[in-house]
Amino acid sequence: MRWQQQLHTALDHFPLPLGEGRERVLSSAKTLPFIPSQREGKIRRRRFALLAHSKTIMDKFITQLPFLTPELLTLAGDMETFVRLEIEPTAIEERDVDARLREYISTLAEAGVLRYAVADPGANLGVRALCLIREALAYSSPLADLAFVMQGLGTYAISQAAPDHVRDFWLSRAAEGKAIAAFALTEPDAGSDVASIKTTAQRDGDSYVINGSKRFISNAGVADFYTVFARTGTDANGRAALSAFVVGAKLTGFNVSERTSMLSAHPIGEIELKNCRVPAENLVGAEGDGFLLAMRTMDTFRASVGAAACGMAHRALDEAVRYAGSRKQFGRLLAEHQLIQEKLADMVTELDAARLLVYRAAHLKDTGVARVTREASEAKLFATEAASRIIDQAVQIHGGTGLVRGSVVERLYRDIRALRIYEGTSEIQKLIIASQLLKE
């Protein structure tokens, strides 16, 4: 059976407690609890022997957080088990990134996890759940985390403002893993400066004709549909009036012009729209609502970028502790050297602080605080910068071994770098934080 084969593979990655044999775990799996179904508000039923027998990823920090309900703690535990059995065994495979992304989406959809990324029509997304899932996925596979979050980023504006029939069609397909989503905002000359967007959309009868290009678009070439932002005029202050559109990848005039090779495994590229005729019903919200929808999307997902960073940092810390506890130099374990202890102390302290900022921002968003722009930016800024330092120290503790291509810490060293840039660079986050502070 498929689940038994997966269990064998997972056990190779995560040894059992002393005295527990592989066959005992396999034989007992038939009687172990299921993960509850999505219909009950959690992940779909599935057998997981590791639920009872493996060492937990979810450390005591999560259980001590004041921001999580019992239901969210259950979700965290369910995700720990799901990741160990379904994600970890293939996390380090070096093969076609597009195929791996599609497999992750299928796996996440089958387990009901994607429904935590795709908001219900007109409803707010559960940001604490989003953060818990991203942290768990990123601990094992940043690519699986990308597969999860892009279904949310590419559909959030649609969930908030698209016409009912357009909204329902794409949301259901995204949540079920039947369609892959993308979010197309950045352009060659418009990164942090969104007002510089040059892509235009002009009304022509019952359609909009879109012309322009977008750069650094995650899932470019893989996605089935894109939320595209374009200029539809000029507002009263002389600035670009942006609007959002749902653009199917098969529309005439839509083209993926370039697949970009990045530092880490990431399906990303540039798209071109040349006289691309989009039905007027695919306008998301009203003309001129694009900037607000883009910022609302960023506000919702920004803290979760910090959660993904925490997941990567947590894995790096665990790898460093494990290595320091087994590697000997100068006649004693690395962990017995005070300079290594200093590094570990700094790493765990920064990780705890980052997680507190992330889950505070998520808690505020979930509990109805009108605006959490500063708190979300603080969480992203500190968590991504701290994670970069933590992973760098993990590589340092590993020495030459940490530089070997394909090792866990080497992969994390490449994976973490983008998080300080996308969804608002660290420099932009500082400007946002200061701006919000001065308004208070």
MIPATI-862697 format. One record per residue (C-alpha): residue in one letter; x, y, z. Coordinates in steps of 0.1 Angstrom, whole numbers, padded with zeros to 4 digits, always signed. Example, Ala and Ser with C-alpha at 12.3 -4.5 7.8 and 13.67 -1.06 7.14 Angstrom:
% MIPATI-862697
A+0123-0045+0078S+0137-0011+0071
***
This chain:
% MIPATI-862697
M+0000+0000+0000R+0012+0035-0008W+0010+0047+0028Q+0031+0018+0040Q+0058+0025+0014Q+0058+0062+0025L+0061+0052+0061H+0092+0031+0054T+0108+0060+0036A+0098+0085+0064L+0113+0062+0090D+0146+0063+0071H+0147+0100+0077F+0133+0101+0113P+0146+0073+0135L+0122+0058+0161P+0127+0062+0199L+0149+0035+0214G+0133+0001+0217E+0107+0007+0190G+0112-0015+0159R+0102-0007+0124E+0078-0037+0121R+0061-0029+0154V+0053+0006+0141L+0040-0007+0108S+0018-0033+0125S+0004-0008+0149A-0003+0018+0122K-0037+0002+0114T-0050+0010+0149L-0035+0045+0153P-0057+0077+0151F-0066+0094+0118I-0060+0130+0111P-0096+0145+0111S-0112+0154+0078Q-0113+0188+0062R-0151+0187+0066E-0144+0188+0104G-0122+0218+0100K-0089+0200+0099I-0068+0179+0075R-0085+0150+0057R-0084+0115+0073R-0051+0096+0067R-0031+0069+0086F+0001+0082+0102A+0021+0058+0124L+0045+0086+0131L+0017+0104+0150A+0024+0082+0180H+0060+0071+0175S+0081+0099+0161K+0099+0127+0178T+0079+0159+0172I+0090+0188+0151M+0065+0209+0170D+0087+0218+0199K+0073+0231+0232F+0076+0267+0220I+0044+0262+0199T+0025+0248+0229Q+0036+0278+0250L+0024+0305+0226P-0005+0325+0240F-0018+0332+0205L-0030+0297+0196T-0063+0280+0202P-0066+0243+0209E-0078+0238+0173L-0047+0255+0160L-0025+0234+0182T-0041+0204+0168L-0035+0217+0133A+0002+0222+0142G+0005+0186+0153D-0013+0173+0123M+0010+0193+0100E+0040+0180+0117T+0030+0144+0110F+0018+0152+0074V+0052+0169+0066R+0072+0140+0080L+0053+0114+0060E+0044+0132+0028I+0069+0159+0023E+0103+0151+0039P+0110+0118+0020T+0112+0137-0013A+0124+0172-0001I+0160+0169-0012E+0153+0153-0046E+0172+0170-0074R+0148+0168-0104D+0125+0189-0125V+0112+0217-0103D+0079+0220-0123A+0071+0183-0118R+0079+0185-0081L+0057+0216-0076R+0028+0199-0093E+0033+0168-0071Y+0033+0190-0040I+0001+0207-0050S-0016+0174-0057T-0004+0161-0023L-0015+0192-0005A-0049+0192-0022E-0055+0155-0014A-0049+0162+0023G-0071+0193+0023V-0042+0216+0032L-0047+0240+0002R-0080+0251+0017Y-0061+0269+0044A-0044+0290+0017V-0075+0298-0005A-0099+0321+0013D-0136+0315+0013P-0155+0340-0008G-0155+0374+0008A-0140+0360+0040N-0107+0368+0058L-0080+0341+0057G-0069+0324+0090V-0034+0339+0092R-0024+0319+0123A-0032+0287+0104L-0014+0300+0074C+0017+0307+0094L+0016+0273+0112I+0014+0255+0079R+0041+0276+0062E+0065+0271+0091A+0059+0233+0090L+0063+0230+0052A+0094+0253+0050Y+0111+0233+0078S+0112+0204+0053S+0108+0218+0018P+0107+0255+0008L+0094+0244-0026A+0064+0227-0009D+0059+0260+0010L+0059+0279-0023A+0034+0255-0038F+0011+0261-0008V+0013+0298-0005M+0011+0307-0042Q-0024+0292-0043G-0033+0318-0017L-0014+0348-0031G-0029+0341-0066T-0065+0339-0054Y-0068+0362-0024A-0079+0393-0045I-0102+0371-0065S-0118+0358-0032Q-0124+0394-0021A-0138+0411-0051A-0142+0390-0083P-0177+0385-0097D-0194+0355-0081H-0192+0331-0110V-0155+0339-0117R-0146+0338-0081D-0163+0305-0074F-0148+0288-0105W-0112+0297-0097L-0113+0293-0060S-0127+0258-0061R-0102+0247-0087A-0073+0262-0067A-0084+0247-0034E-0088+0213-0050G-0054+0215-0068K-0070+0214-0102A-0056+0248-0112I-0023+0264-0102A-0024+0301-0094A+0001+0330-0098F+0003+0367-0087A+0016+0390-0114L+0025+0425-0100T+0063+0430-0105E+0076+0444-0138P+0111+0450-0152D+0109+0487-0142A+0085+0483-0112G+0096+0463-0083S+0092+0480-0049D+0078+0510-0067V+0044+0497-0077A+0033+0531-0090S+0057+0526-0119I+0038+0498-0134K+0036+0502-0172T+0013+0473-0182T-0019+0488-0195A-0055+0475-0198Q-0079+0493-0221R-0116+0486-0222D-0128+0475-0257G-0164+0465-0257D-0170+0435-0235S-0133+0430-0230Y-0101+0446-0217V-0070+0445-0240I-0038+0441-0219N-0003+0450-0230G+0029+0448-0210S+0053+0424-0193K+0057+0411-0158R+0090+0399-0143F+0100+0375-0114I+0065+0359-0114S+0065+0327-0093N+0048+0298-0111A+0053+0314-0145G+0050+0286-0170V+0033+0263-0145A+0003+0284-0135D-0031+0279-0151F-0042+0315-0142Y-0027+0347-0131T-0040+0377-0111V-0025+0405-0132F-0023+0441-0122A-0024+0468-0149R-0029+0505-0154T-0065+0515-0164G-0060+0552-0161T-0048+0580-0138D-0062+0588-0104A-0071+0623-0091N-0035+0627-0077G-0019+0620-0110R-0008+0585-0100A-0014+0553-0119A-0049+0538-0113L-0043+0501-0111S-0068+0474-0117A-0067+0436-0112F-0077+0409-0137V-0079+0372-0138V-0059+0361-0169G-0060+0325-0180A-0027+0310-0193K-0044+0298-0225L-0057+0332-0236T-0045+0345-0270G-0017+0371-0265F-0005+0356-0232N+0030+0342-0233V+0057+0330-0209S+0087+0348-0225E+0114+0336-0201R+0120+0310-0174T+0145+0324-0150S+0171+0303-0133M+0174+0313-0096L+0197+0307-0067S+0174+0279-0054A+0148+0256-0069H+0119+0280-0078P+0096+0280-0108I+0097+0317-0119G+0099+0337-0150E+0087+0366-0171I+0053+0368-0189E+0043+0390-0218L+0008+0402-0227K+0004+0414-0263N-0031+0425-0272C-0043+0399-0247R-0081+0402-0247V-0096+0394-0213P-0133+0392-0207A-0146+0423-0188E-0161+0400-0163N-0126+0390-0153L-0120+0425-0138V-0115+0419-0100G-0134+0446-0082A-0139+0480-0099E-0114+0499-0121G-0088+0515-0098D-0092+0489-0070G-0060+0471-0080F-0036+0489-0056L-0058+0484-0026L-0063+0447-0035A-0026+0442-0039M-0018+0458-0006R-0046+0439+0012T-0031+0407-0002M+0004+0417+0010D-0009+0427+0045T-0026+0393+0048F+0004+0372+0037R+0033+0392+0048A+0036+0378+0084S+0035+0343+0069V+0067+0350+0050G+0083+0354+0084A+0067+0320+0094A+0084+0303+0064A+0117+0319+0074C+0112+0306+0109G+0106+0271+0095M+0139+0272+0076A+0158+0287+0106H+0143+0260+0129R+0156+0233+0106A+0190+0249+0104L+0192+0251+0142D+0182+0214+0146E+0208+0204+0120A+0235+0225+0138V+0226+0210+0173R+0227+0175+0158Y+0260+0180+0141A+0276+0198+0171G+0265+0169+0193S+0282+0142+0171R+0312+0159+0156K+0345+0158+0176Q+0374+0183+0172F+0404+0187+0195G+0393+0156+0214R+0358+0167+0224L+0324+0174+0208L+0318+0207+0191A+0289+0212+0214E+0314+0213+0243H+0333+0242+0229Q+0321+0275+0243L+0322+0294+0210I+0299+0269+0195Q+0276+0272+0225E+0275+0309+0220K+0264+0305+0184L+0237+0281+0194A+0225+0304+0222D+0222+0333+0197M+0205+0312+0171V+0177+0299+0194T+0171+0333+0210E+0167+0349+0176L+0144+0322+0164D+0122+0324+0195A+0120+0362+0191A+0111+0359+0154R+0083+0334+0161L+0068+0356+0187L+0067+0386+0163V+0052+0364+0135Y+0024+0349+0157R+0016+0382+0173A+0010+0397+0139A-0011+0367+0128H-0031+0368+0160L-0039+0405+0157K-0050+0400+0121D-0072+0370+0130T-0088+0387+0160G-0101+0417+0140V-0075+0444+0145A-0083+0468+0117R-0048+0473+0105V-0016+0453+0112T+0007+0468+0086R+0034+0477+0111E+0032+0444+0130A+0033+0423+0098S+0062+0443+0085E+0081+0439+0118A+0075+0401+0116K+0087+0398+0081L+0117+0420+0086F+0130+0405+0118A+0122+0369+0110T+0138+0369+0075E+0169+0387+0086A+0172+0366+0117A+0167+0334+0097S+0195+0344+0074R+0219+0348+0103I+0208+0316+0119I+0213+0296+0087D+0247+0312+0081Q+0258+0302+0116A+0245+0267+0110V+0267+0265+0079Q+0297+0278+0100I+0292+0251+0126H+0292+0225+0099G+0324+0238+0085G+0333+0223+0051T+0305+0199+0053G+0281+0228+0053L+0293+0238+0018V+0287+0205+0002R+0261+0209-0026G+0228+0192-0016S+0234+0191+0022V+0205+0204+0042V+0222+0236+0055E+0237+0244+0021R+0202+0241+0005L+0188+0263+0033Y+0215+0289+0027R+0203+0293-0009D+0166+0290-0001I+0165+0317+0026R+0180+0345+0006A+0149+0354-0015L+0127+0359+0015R+0145+0392+0023I+0135+0405-0011Y+0101+0392-0022E+0068+0406-0009G+0086+0438+0001T+0124+0440+0007S+0138+0445+0041E+0145+0481+0033I+0109+0487+0023Q+0097+0470+0055K+0118+0495+0075L+0101+0524+0057I+0067+0510+0063I+0074+0504+0100A+0088+0539+0105S+0059+0555+0085Q+0033+0537+0106L+0051+0545+0138L+0051+0582+0130K+0014+0581+0123E+0005+0567+0157
***
